[in-house]
């Protein structure tokens, strides 16, 4: 049995408290409340699916099923990184008043959004089970691995960008500007099969590409390049290590810079 020290217990309790606060605050005063966890990506799927099926035809079987899990993963990643980037500036009052591990702020946002992602993914799995006749159940064990990979990647970028933004406020504007471009550089609305082979290989330098392909391999049984996935995993580990290193280097000065 693993026992946590008193400091670790206090940190864990603080993290859970801040995560709960983030979960409740996101849909506070919203009429549909937590239904937006599923309604938001559903509306996105309908709009993007309509556009890319009829105005810019993409020949992909089961396109709406192809699109939905990718949107869930992308929304988690983009929303979390975008929100976390200015987080230390937005929480300057808390940082200046209390002493606590600064990474708690970033991790609480990651965990709260991971909760929303998980809830929407469960609804999607139930939908697939009730509606779709041919399911690749033996592959679904990979979903927890994909979620963990996505969480590590998102945490790495969040720690990196939020730490740099404390000193250079342009980082926040840069992240907001690059996210729409990043969306189209990630195969969310299209399949890698539509691209030249040399270009699809380069896209795996973006770890979100591997995550999208693994989701579709799991849910739809589509083909996947496991060698390229391995390279994407290596890139993710590098990004996470850089994020942690920059955070540890810059966080002692947060009180002065915010």
HELIX and SHEET records of a PDB file:
HELIX    1   1 UNK A    6  UNK A   26  1                                  21    
HELIX    2   2 UNK A   33  UNK A   35  5                                   3    
HELIX    3   3 UNK A   36  UNK A   50  1                                  15    
HELIX    4   4 UNK A   51  UNK A   55  3                                   5    
HELIX    5   5 UNK A   63  UNK A   85  1                                  23    
HELIX    6   6 UNK A   87  UNK A   90  1                                   4    
HELIX    7   7 UNK A   92  UNK A   97  1                                   6    
HELIX    8   8 UNK A  103  UNK A  131  1                                  29    
HELIX    9   9 UNK A  137  UNK A  142  5                                   6    
HELIX   10  10 UNK A  143  UNK A  167  1                                  25    
HELIX   11  11 UNK A  170  UNK A  184  1                                  15    
HELIX   12  12 UNK A  192  UNK A  194  5                                   3    
HELIX   13  13 UNK A  197  UNK A  203  1                                   7    
HELIX   14  14 UNK A  207  UNK A  219  1                                  13    
HELIX   15  15 UNK A  226  UNK A  250  1                                  25    
HELIX   16  16 UNK A  251  UNK A  253  5                                   3    
HELIX   17  17 UNK A  254  UNK A  257  1                                   4    
END                                                                             
